[in-house]
């Protein structure tokens, strides 16, 4: 019986305990809300985060409007920077009533333990895991409450671009944090035509000073001097110490550290931070930007009281504080929406029952999805600014401060934000403006670089490894004045070589190089293949008569052109004999035909306007025809004797005489030129006539002219003939297209000028139809190409480039003449305006004349009674009457009377004036006589 009572009491007790537990878990507002925290407690970030979270918990519990009576409790676990220990601690949390976890701190630990959150629907809110590959697609229950390294590496890339550097070296910690940050930086640099030239990985864990020294020695042997350091504080300070020992903190170097340095410097005590900065002179580093506010200043003052000045407040402390508040607000909203703290077993873990690991004790948080939704919808003002997430679960308004270490202090040289890029203005002042990333606004303040230099470092040097640059030089078989190999040696000489040597001597640094001949010397090499060898790394550059073409610029970089070039057409020319019919050459046949037609047309128009009132334009039909022809032709010499009476006729004649004056003057000038100036003739008129014909065309072996003629303007390759020397040029042109030669040669102007210096029988036909130049080729984004371009401009401005040209290249009289042929023939297009003007005048005069005839005809028809037997007779009489009006002579007696009356009045006026003058003379004589008598 006692046994029964014991069992009954035990059952009742167990039921009571279960009831209490269910009540505690099923209540919408429990007495205590437990949240976990996993990070490295004794790390630089962990020490600051621990205090910040404790202070946030105090503020949350003191605020009655949050959680409304429930106590907010954070349980800390130490991951000790170990992914395994972090996983263990996360699994321990999953056995309890934890709603969410603050952390993890490390990106490496995050990659390990976030799978637990996915499986058990527990949100992990991290304030310091910045690895950009921690994707919300892979880890949906991961909430990053800080900035991603995606933005930080973009800021680093824009700093590199801002100062014009093209290559950087990345020293990184070889773990998930370091490798993934490097990958993002590589992509950001590539988007700006920059690149990571060397990657120096540091093994994770405890690394000795000697290992780091070996790594930095290899870095010092490379070309780039821009170094990005992406690691953790202990390793990072060791790297700076070794770099200082190796002289890698001197003038010429650039060090850019990510925000690990900001967290270490900001959290260090004042005296300790001064010691840190002694070896960091000139270093640039980034710090996550948090806008200034009254709350932030009050919390900073409170921090100093709590820590007693033994620990500084870094931005990660601010983010840890806001992450705690983020969870509190989300849990409060969770309860307001009716959420309950309930857990259930994971069916995937039922198979592990009986295992000594007791994995089946881990439970799923049933309210995890709702809590995650509230976290993503949070929007409040924290110590770090506005806490709100975008659609991709990133914090809004990512921004960084850019700090320069100067002396024992920190100098802020600018900001970077995702919306405006680099700027000297705080990001919050630019949020209301339109995004603007132009180079005029993306500026930073002055920087004190390593070595206490204020001059921006060039960012690269030639590596101090004894290696010389392999410069490819074409081994030409012709036109050796430009570039050739000295007989019996590997040395090169020529115009191009002297320009390169003079430019290198102007550089502010030494360039070790050696010339490597390319080609067999029996024929000109293929220049496209020479340029391609630069892209493969066989050559470090190419020097010679290398034309800058579109296809070549796609794979290499060229310097500033040091010689102008362009394709021209060379053809044979002959002296044109003037002959007996030279006087016909000033005008084209079309011009002659139109001019003759207009002479006849003008004679007919003037006859129509004059013959009714002018006796000189009347007579028999034969006489009138002769008058028309004689009058029109005589106007050519202004020798016409027929006077025009009508106003319309005089107007037409005045305009026509002006036209004749212009035509006569132009004809005289053109004929004079034809008869006095030497005329050179070529059936080839330019590249267009070559393309339209079917004659063979020559080009230089190895030149880009072949590619241009076939692919550029569509000339079949069967028409092209390769030629290797000036002698072959002359022979092919002399033979001509009918005897196995060519009609013309297409080549670059510098070669043609040398060819014409000794071959005066040939000339350049037409204009250059391509514009290019010669330059030195180097790999893409090579800084040497930029510096040599500046040196070439200096040579040009000082006149040294012209002196080098005069040393190697000479021209004779026939090449210095103007050899471009232009036709002296005059065409109708030069005079159609004159003919149009004259034609319009004739048309208007005829129109007015016929209107007058019609009016006369109508008046005559009304005055006369025309008798007719039928319609046909009426019609014939009207036609006869119209023709008679056109042909009859106009009565000019009225005009004669007006003219005589005008002459009489003028004569009388002149007579009156004479009489008045005679009377005055008589009166004057009388006065004179009286005076004499007196």
C-alpha positions, 0 to 999 in steps of 0.5 A: 500500500505504501508503494502505491502511495509513493508511486501516486505522489511521484506521478502527481509531483511530476504532473505538477512539474510538467504543468509548471514547465508548460505554463512557463513555456506557453505563456506569451510573456515569460518572466525571463527571455534567454538569449545566447552569445558566442564569441571569443571573450578574450579577443580584441573585439570580444572584450569590447563586445562583452561590456557593450552587451552587458550595458545593453542588457541593463538598458533593456531591462530598465526600459519598461516599454520593451519586453513589458516585464520580461527579463532579458538575459544573455548567456555567454559562451567562449568559442576561442576563435575555434570553429569546433568549439563554436559548434560545441557551444552552439549545440549546447545552446540548442538543448536549452530554451534559447530564442536566438544567439548573438554571434558568432564573432568570427567568420570562420566559426560562422561557416561552421555553426550557422548550419545549426541555426538552419536546422533548428530554426534559431536566428544568429545575429552577428555584429562582427562576421563580415565575410561577404560569402555568408549568404542569406540564401545558404544561411537563411537564419543568419542576420548580419548586424554590421557591414559586409566586407563586400562594401569594405573591399569596394572602398579599398578598390576605389582608394586604389583607383583614386590614386591611379595605382593599377596593381596591389599586393594582398597580404591576408590570413589564409582562412575563410575570412581572409580568402573570401575578402581577397576574392571580393577585392579582386573582383572590385579591382578588376571592375576598375581595370586594376588587379591583384598582382601578388597574393601572400597568404599567412597561415592561421593560428600562431605564426612565428616572426620568421615565417612572416619575414619570409613572406614579406621578403617575397613581397619586397621582390615584387613590382607593386608597392601598394600592399593591402593587409587583411588579417586579425590584430595580433598577426597584423601588428607582427606584419607591420613590425617585420615590415618596419624592420625590412624597410618596407615602411619607407618612402615609396610604399603604400599600406592599406589596412582593413578595419581590423586595425581600427578595432585594435587602435580604438579599443586600446588604452590611450598609452598603449595606442600611442605605442602601436602607432609608432610603427604605423606611420603613413598607414591608411586604414578603414573604420566602419562609419557611425554618425555622431549623435547625442546618444553616442556621445553619452554612451562613450562617456558612460563607457569611460566610467565603466571601464575606467579608461582601461579599454577603448570603445570600438565600432564593433562595441557599438554594433554589439550594443545595437545587436542586443537591442535589435533582438530585444525589439524583435522579441517584443514584436514577437510577443505582441504578435501572439508568439509563444516560446515552444520547442519541438523535437527534430525528426532528423535527430530521432535516429541518434537516440541512444547515442552518448552525444545525446543529440536528440535533446536538441530542439527546434524553436517553433517561433524561429520563422516569426522571430526572423521576420521581425528581425528583418522588419526592424527599423530604429535608431541605434548608436551606429545610426539607423538599424534597418535591413535592405532586401538582401538583408544588409544594413542600409547606408554602408559607409567607412571612414578613411584614416591616416596614421600621422605621428601619434594621432589619427587623421581622417582624410575622407569617407566612403559610402555606397551611394556617393563613393569617396568624399570629404563630406560625412555620408549623411550629408550626401544621402539626400542628394543624387548619387554622384561618383564623378572624379570631380567629387570623389576626392580625399584630403592630403595624406602623409605617406610612409617615409613622411612623404607628402607626394603620392607614391608611384605605387610600383618599382622594378623588382629588385630580383636581377631580372631584366625586361625582355623587350621584343624588337622586330628584325626588319629586312627593309626600311632598316633606318627605323629599326635593325640589328647591328651586324654580328651583335644582338644590339639594335639601332635605328630611329625607333631604338633611339627614341625609346632609349632617350625616353627611358633616360628621362624616367626618374628610375632605372629600367633594366632591359634587354632587346630580343630580336624577333624575326629571321632578318630575311623578311619583315616579321608579322607585327600582330604575332609580335604583339601577341607574344606580350600577352603570353608573357614571352616579351615584357614589351615591344619596341619598333615601328609598331602601328597603333591599331584597334585590334592591338589596343584590345590586348596591350597598352601603347605609349603616346605615339612618337611618330605619325602614321597612316595608310596612303596610296602610291602609284606611278604618275606621268606628265600630261601632254597639253596637245592641240585640244588643251583649250577644251580641258578647263571644262568638263563635257557636261560643262561645255554642253550646258554652257552652249545650251544656255548661250542659245537659250539666252539668245532666244529669250532676248529675241522673244522680249525684243523683236516686237519693239526693236527693229534690230531683232526683226526681219526675215526668219533667216535674218532673225535666226542669225541675229539670235545666234550672233547676239548670244555668242557675241556676249561671250566677248561682250561684243554684241552691238544689238541694243535692247529696248525692253526693260525685261530684255535688259534685265535678262542681259545684265544677269547673263553678262555677269554669268559670262564674266564669271565663266570667262574668268574661271576658264582663263585661270584654269587654262593658264594653269593647264598650259603653264604648270606641270601636269602629272597624271595617274589613272588611280585617284585614291583608295576608292578607285582601287577598291572599285577596280580589279587591278593588283594592289601591293602591300608591305610584308608584316604590315597591318595594311593587309588586314585593313584592305581585306577586312576593313574595305573588303578588297579580295585577298587574291588582288593583294601582292606582298612586297618586301623591300623598296626595290620590289615596290619600284619593280612592281609599279614599273611593270604595272598590273598588265605585266605581273606588277601592281597598279598601286601600293598601300603602305604607311606614310613613314615608309612611303616617304623613305621610298619616294626619297629615291623614287621620284617617278611615283607619287602619293595619290589622294589623302591618308585614309587612316590616321594612326601612329607608332608607339611602344607596346606593353602589357595591359595596365602597365605603369611603364607605358604611362611613364614613357608616354610622359617622357615621349611628350617631353622629347617632343616639346624639347625638340629632341624627337625631331633631332632624332628624326633628322638623324636617321631619316632624310628626304629629297626634293621630290618627296618634299613636293606636294605629291597629291594629285588634284584635278584642275578641271572645272565641273558644272557643280561650281557654276550651277548657281549662276545658271540657275539664277540666269534661268530664273530671270529668263523664266520671269521675263518670259512670264511677264511678256506673255502675260502682256501679250495675253492682255493685248489679245483680250483687248483686241478681241473685245474691240473687233467683231470677228465674223466666222462661218463655224467654230473651226474658222473662229479658232483659226482666226484667233490663233492667227490674231495671237500670232500676229500680236506676237509678231507685229512691231510695237508702236514706239512713237509714244516712246519717241515723243516722250524721249524728244520731250525730255531732250527738249526740256534738258536743252532749254534748261541748259540754254537758260543756264548759259544765258544767265552765265553770259549776263553775269559775265557782262555785268562783271566786265562793266564793273571792271571798266568802271573801276578802271576809269575811276 
